[in-house]
């Protein structure tokens, strides 16, 4: 029975995506928006063709893991480490700015101080999946931009993980300072292990059998998921582990073949992820939080591009790259959804505030992806002039 439900769910998702995606292209709209709208229409709060979106969400999460792995394959380690140093100041100042703006809006709408702080905290992050899904990697301009974006997103992920650890501690009545300390050690240890293992074991193995493409494909998937699981066991995110796995193979001549081979698999899972985003939002609750969500989303959509542009220019990036990067990072993150749910379960965030965060995140997802697709090169642009993979 479960097997039949999975097949039916996949059929609904991809048949519906093909139909609605085609209509979206004719109307010159974003495919990502079509996938989210389809989830809202067919999910448990729509006409209920799919009554439980959790399974699709879990399957779709694999797409994010592959997305980070592929981005890692395109980035040279020495360039990434240099960019991380530059991005530290940018990430810290921007995160504090966005948090302060979110707190101010929440207080203005009458939320309690603690809830306002948590709402502000969820505004600090940009969406990994939106920023990277819409980023081409075939031009040098976009490759450097990818290094900048990845550096900021990685540092944001670490901040988000610390917040999640603190929320888990609050739910248990203790502050997990020990876990936070171990987290600070986990990332460099993971990076060191991955680079050493790849250099002395994995890459020699790939070179030995690189003429057998199927074997290289299997090794790449195993390496990606293996390091992702190791990262999760160390208290980091699966996404960070997958990205580290990709970077360790970036210098290998086989990296291009691996990247091309995994793109269809990545897109399969990402379609399911975006569908699950729309399906998981409780549409009847939208009216209760629509006004504050629209205000908060508008504030974030306005200040995020401006703040990133100003900070990146001060860090030495060109005006053109800083402006484009600001728009590509101009939304709220899927991490915000996770923090909202966990904080609600911990009893430190009310349902009203949780729905506000979810609604704001989805609104910024839709508008931000639409703005990026209209203005800048993306792999799924409607315009032939802007379509870049």
C-alpha positions as CSV (number, residue, x, y, z in Angstrom):
1,X,0.0,0.0,0.0
2,X,2.8,2.4,0.9
3,X,4.5,1.5,-2.4
4,X,1.4,2.4,-4.3
5,X,1.0,5.7,-2.5
6,X,4.6,6.7,-3.4
7,X,4.1,5.8,-7.1
8,X,0.8,7.7,-7.1
9,X,2.4,10.8,-5.4
10,X,5.3,10.8,-7.9
11,X,2.8,10.5,-10.8
12,X,0.7,13.4,-9.5
13,X,3.8,15.6,-8.8
14,X,5.4,15.2,-12.2
15,X,2.2,15.1,-14.4
16,X,0.9,18.2,-12.6
17,X,4.3,19.9,-12.9
18,X,4.5,19.2,-16.6
19,X,1.0,20.7,-17.2
20,X,1.3,23.7,-14.9
21,X,5.0,24.2,-15.8
22,X,4.0,24.4,-19.5
23,X,1.3,27.0,-18.7
24,X,3.8,28.9,-16.6
25,X,6.3,29.0,-19.6
26,X,3.6,30.2,-22.0
27,X,2.8,33.0,-19.4
28,X,6.5,33.7,-19.0
29,X,6.5,32.8,-15.3
30,X,8.9,31.0,-13.1
31,X,8.9,27.2,-13.1
32,X,9.7,27.3,-9.3
33,X,6.6,29.3,-8.7
34,X,4.6,26.8,-10.7
35,X,5.9,23.9,-8.6
36,X,5.1,25.7,-5.3
37,X,1.6,26.6,-6.6
38,X,1.0,23.0,-7.7
39,X,1.8,21.8,-4.2
40,X,-0.6,24.3,-2.6
41,X,-3.3,23.3,-5.1
42,X,-3.0,19.5,-4.9
43,X,-1.7,19.1,-1.3
44,X,-3.5,18.5,2.0
45,X,-4.7,22.1,2.2
46,X,-5.9,22.2,-1.4
47,X,-7.9,19.5,-3.2
48,X,-6.1,16.8,-1.3
49,X,-4.9,14.6,-4.1
50,X,-1.9,14.2,-1.9
51,X,-3.0,14.1,1.8
52,X,0.5,13.9,3.4
53,X,3.4,16.0,2.0
54,X,5.9,14.8,4.5
55,X,7.1,11.9,2.5
56,X,7.6,14.0,-0.6
57,X,9.4,16.6,1.5
58,X,11.9,14.0,2.8
59,X,12.5,12.6,-0.7
60,X,12.9,16.2,-2.1
61,X,15.5,17.0,0.5
62,X,17.9,14.7,-1.4
63,X,17.8,17.2,-4.3
64,X,19.2,19.9,-2.0
65,X,22.0,17.5,-1.0
66,X,22.9,16.8,-4.7
67,X,22.6,20.5,-5.5
68,X,25.3,21.4,-2.9
69,X,27.5,18.5,-4.0
70,X,27.4,19.8,-7.6
71,X,28.2,23.3,-6.5
72,X,31.2,22.0,-4.6
73,X,32.4,20.2,-7.7
74,X,32.6,23.6,-9.5
75,X,34.6,25.4,-6.8
76,X,38.4,25.2,-6.4
77,X,39.3,24.8,-2.7
78,X,41.9,27.6,-2.6
79,X,39.4,30.1,-4.0
80,X,36.7,29.0,-1.5
81,X,38.9,29.3,1.5
82,X,39.9,32.8,0.4
83,X,36.3,33.8,-0.1
84,X,35.3,32.5,3.3
85,X,37.6,35.0,5.0
86,X,36.0,37.8,3.0
87,X,32.5,36.6,3.6
88,X,32.8,36.4,7.4
89,X,32.3,40.2,7.9
90,X,29.6,40.4,5.2
91,X,27.7,37.5,6.8
92,X,27.8,38.7,10.4
93,X,26.9,42.3,9.6
94,X,24.1,41.4,7.2
95,X,22.7,38.8,9.6
96,X,22.5,41.3,12.5
97,X,20.8,43.8,10.2
98,X,18.2,41.4,8.9
99,X,17.5,40.2,12.5
100,X,17.0,43.7,13.7
101,X,14.6,44.5,10.9
102,X,12.6,41.4,11.6
103,X,12.4,42.1,15.3
104,X,11.2,45.6,14.6
105,X,8.4,44.5,12.3
106,X,7.4,41.7,14.7
107,X,7.2,44.1,17.7
108,X,5.2,46.6,15.6
109,X,2.6,43.9,15.0
110,X,2.3,43.1,18.7
111,X,4.3,39.9,19.0
112,X,5.9,39.1,22.4
113,X,9.6,40.1,22.8
114,X,10.9,36.5,22.7
115,X,8.8,35.6,19.7
116,X,10.0,38.8,18.0
117,X,13.6,37.8,18.6
118,X,13.0,34.3,17.1
119,X,11.2,35.9,14.1
120,X,14.1,38.2,13.6
121,X,16.5,35.3,13.8
122,X,14.8,33.4,11.0
123,X,15.1,36.5,8.8
124,X,18.9,36.3,8.9
125,X,19.2,33.5,6.4
126,X,19.0,33.3,2.6
127,X,17.7,30.3,0.7
128,X,20.4,27.9,-0.4
129,X,18.2,26.1,-2.8
130,X,16.8,29.3,-4.5
131,X,20.2,31.0,-4.7
132,X,22.0,28.0,-6.1
133,X,19.2,26.5,-8.3
134,X,19.1,29.8,-10.2
135,X,22.8,30.3,-10.5
136,X,24.6,29.3,-13.8
137,X,28.1,28.0,-13.5
138,X,29.3,28.1,-17.2
139,X,30.8,31.6,-17.2
140,X,33.7,33.0,-15.1
141,X,31.5,35.8,-13.8
142,X,29.0,33.4,-12.5
143,X,31.7,31.0,-11.1
144,X,33.1,33.8,-9.0
145,X,29.7,34.8,-7.9
146,X,29.1,31.2,-6.9
147,X,32.1,31.3,-4.7
148,X,30.8,34.5,-3.0
149,X,27.3,33.1,-2.6
150,X,28.4,29.7,-1.3
151,X,30.7,31.4,1.2
152,X,27.9,33.5,2.7
153,X,25.4,30.5,2.7
154,X,27.9,28.2,4.4
155,X,28.5,30.7,7.2
156,X,24.7,31.3,7.5
157,X,24.2,27.5,7.8
158,X,26.6,27.4,10.7
159,X,24.7,30.2,12.5
160,X,21.4,28.4,11.8
161,X,22.8,25.1,13.2
162,X,23.8,26.9,16.4
163,X,20.3,28.4,16.7
164,X,18.8,24.9,16.2
165,X,21.1,23.5,18.9
166,X,20.0,26.2,21.3
167,X,16.4,25.6,20.6
168,X,16.8,21.9,21.2
169,X,18.5,22.7,24.5
170,X,15.6,25.0,25.4
171,X,13.1,22.2,24.7
172,X,15.1,20.0,27.2
173,X,15.6,22.7,29.8
174,X,19.4,22.9,29.4
175,X,21.7,25.1,27.4
176,X,23.9,22.9,25.0
177,X,27.2,24.9,25.3
178,X,29.1,21.6,25.0
179,X,27.3,20.8,21.7
180,X,28.1,24.3,20.4
181,X,31.8,23.8,21.3
182,X,31.9,20.4,19.6
183,X,30.3,21.9,16.5
184,X,33.2,24.4,16.2
185,X,35.6,21.5,16.1
186,X,33.4,19.3,13.9
187,X,33.6,21.3,10.6
188,X,37.5,21.5,10.4
189,X,37.8,17.9,11.3
190,X,35.3,16.9,8.7
191,X,37.1,19.0,6.0
192,X,40.5,17.5,7.0
193,X,39.2,13.9,6.9
194,X,37.4,14.4,3.6
195,X,40.4,15.9,1.9
196,X,42.8,13.3,3.2
197,X,40.5,10.4,2.3
198,X,39.8,11.8,-1.2
199,X,43.5,12.4,-1.9
200,X,44.9,9.0,-0.8
201,X,42.0,6.6,-1.3
202,X,39.1,8.0,-3.4
203,X,40.8,9.8,-6.2
204,X,43.4,7.0,-6.9
205,X,40.4,4.6,-7.0
206,X,38.6,6.8,-9.5
207,X,41.7,7.2,-11.7
208,X,42.1,3.4,-11.7
209,X,38.6,2.7,-13.1
210,X,37.7,6.0,-14.7
211,X,36.9,4.3,-18.0
212,X,34.0,2.6,-16.4
213,X,31.5,5.5,-16.2
214,X,28.8,3.6,-14.3
215,X,31.3,2.8,-11.5
216,X,32.4,6.5,-11.3
217,X,28.8,7.5,-11.1
218,X,28.1,5.1,-8.2
219,X,31.3,6.1,-6.4
220,X,30.3,9.8,-6.7
221,X,26.8,9.2,-5.2
222,X,28.3,7.1,-2.4
223,X,30.9,9.7,-1.6
224,X,28.3,12.5,-1.6
225,X,25.8,10.7,0.7
226,X,28.5,9.2,2.9
227,X,30.2,12.5,3.8
228,X,26.7,14.1,4.2
229,X,25.8,11.4,6.7
230,X,29.1,11.8,8.5
231,X,28.5,15.6,8.8
232,X,25.0,14.9,10.2
233,X,26.5,12.5,12.8
234,X,28.9,15.2,13.8
235,X,26.1,17.7,14.4
236,X,26.5,19.6,11.1
237,X,23.9,19.6,8.3
238,X,23.7,17.1,5.5
239,X,24.1,20.0,3.0
240,X,27.4,21.1,4.5
241,X,28.7,17.5,4.2
242,X,27.6,17.2,0.6
243,X,29.3,20.4,-0.3
244,X,32.5,19.4,1.4
245,X,32.3,16.1,-0.6
246,X,32.0,18.0,-3.8
247,X,34.9,20.4,-3.1
248,X,37.3,17.5,-2.4
249,X,36.7,16.3,-5.9
250,X,36.8,19.7,-7.6
251,X,40.4,19.3,-8.7
252,X,39.8,15.9,-10.3
253,X,39.5,15.7,-14.1
254,X,36.5,13.5,-13.6
255,X,34.6,16.3,-11.8
256,X,33.0,17.6,-15.0
257,X,31.6,14.2,-15.9
258,X,30.2,13.7,-12.4
259,X,28.5,17.1,-12.4
260,X,26.8,16.5,-15.8
261,X,25.7,13.0,-14.8
262,X,24.0,14.1,-11.6
263,X,22.1,17.1,-13.0
264,X,19.0,15.1,-14.1
265,X,18.9,13.3,-10.7
266,X,19.2,16.6,-8.9
267,X,16.3,18.2,-10.9
268,X,14.1,15.1,-10.2
269,X,14.4,15.6,-6.4
270,X,14.2,19.4,-6.5
271,X,10.9,19.4,-8.3
272,X,9.5,17.3,-5.4
273,X,11.1,19.6,-2.9
274,X,9.4,22.7,-4.3
275,X,6.1,20.9,-4.6
276,X,6.4,19.9,-0.9
277,X,6.9,23.5,0.1
278,X,3.6,24.5,-1.3
279,X,1.8,21.4,0.0
280,X,3.1,21.8,3.5
281,X,1.7,25.4,4.1
282,X,-1.7,25.5,5.8
283,X,-3.6,27.8,3.4
284,X,-6.5,28.4,5.9
285,X,-4.1,30.0,8.2
286,X,-2.9,32.5,5.6
287,X,-5.6,35.0,6.4
288,X,-4.5,35.3,10.0
289,X,-1.0,36.3,9.2
290,X,-1.3,37.9,5.7
291,X,-0.8,41.5,6.7
292,X,2.3,41.1,8.9
293,X,3.7,38.5,6.4
294,X,3.3,40.9,3.5
295,X,5.0,43.7,5.4
296,X,7.8,41.5,6.7
297,X,8.4,39.9,3.3
298,X,8.4,43.4,1.6
299,X,11.0,44.6,4.1
300,X,13.3,41.6,3.5
301,X,12.9,41.8,-0.3
302,X,13.9,45.5,-0.1
303,X,16.7,45.5,2.4
304,X,18.5,42.2,1.6
305,X,19.7,43.1,-1.9
306,X,20.7,46.6,-0.7
307,X,22.6,45.4,2.3
308,X,24.4,42.6,0.5
309,X,25.3,45.0,-2.3
310,X,26.7,47.6,0.0
311,X,28.7,45.1,2.1
312,X,30.1,43.2,-0.9
313,X,31.2,46.5,-2.5
314,X,33.0,47.5,0.7
315,X,34.7,44.1,0.6
316,X,36.1,44.8,-2.8
317,X,33.6,43.2,-5.2
318,X,32.5,45.0,-8.4
319,X,29.2,47.0,-8.3
320,X,27.6,44.7,-10.9
321,X,28.5,41.4,-9.1
322,X,27.5,42.9,-5.7
323,X,24.1,44.0,-7.1
324,X,23.3,40.7,-8.7
325,X,24.5,38.7,-5.7
326,X,22.2,40.8,-3.5
327,X,19.2,39.9,-5.5
328,X,20.1,36.2,-5.6
329,X,20.4,36.2,-1.8
330,X,17.3,38.4,-1.4
331,X,14.9,35.9,0.2
332,X,14.3,34.1,3.4
333,X,15.6,30.5,3.9
334,X,14.2,27.0,4.1
335,X,16.2,26.9,7.4
336,X,13.7,29.5,8.6
337,X,10.9,27.0,8.2
338,X,12.8,24.4,10.2
339,X,13.6,26.9,13.0
340,X,9.9,28.0,13.1
341,X,8.7,24.4,13.5
342,X,11.3,23.4,16.1
343,X,10.7,26.6,18.1
344,X,7.0,25.9,18.1
345,X,7.5,22.4,19.3
346,X,9.9,23.7,22.0
347,X,7.1,25.9,23.3
348,X,9.0,29.2,22.8
349,X,7.1,30.3,19.7
350,X,3.3,30.4,19.3
351,X,1.5,29.0,16.2
352,X,0.6,32.5,15.0
353,X,4.3,33.5,14.9
354,X,5.3,30.2,13.3
355,X,2.7,30.7,10.5
356,X,4.0,34.2,10.0
357,X,7.6,32.9,9.4
358,X,6.3,30.2,7.0
359,X,4.1,32.6,5.1
360,X,6.9,35.2,4.8
361,X,9.4,32.6,3.6
362,X,7.1,31.3,0.9
363,X,6.2,34.9,-0.3
364,X,9.9,35.8,-0.5
365,X,10.7,32.5,-2.3
366,X,8.1,33.2,-5.0
367,X,8.9,36.9,-5.5
368,X,12.6,36.6,-5.3
369,X,12.9,33.7,-7.8
370,X,10.6,35.7,-10.2
371,X,12.8,38.8,-9.9
372,X,16.0,36.8,-10.5
373,X,14.6,35.0,-13.5
374,X,13.5,38.3,-15.1
375,X,16.7,40.2,-14.5
376,X,19.6,37.8,-14.5
377,X,20.9,34.6,-16.2
378,X,19.4,31.4,-14.8
379,X,19.3,27.7,-16.0
380,X,15.5,27.8,-16.2
381,X,15.0,31.4,-17.6
382,X,12.0,31.9,-19.8
383,X,14.0,34.2,-22.1
384,X,16.5,32.6,-24.4
385,X,18.8,35.5,-23.8
386,X,19.0,34.9,-20.1
387,X,19.1,31.1,-20.1
388,X,22.5,29.8,-18.9
389,X,23.3,26.4,-17.3
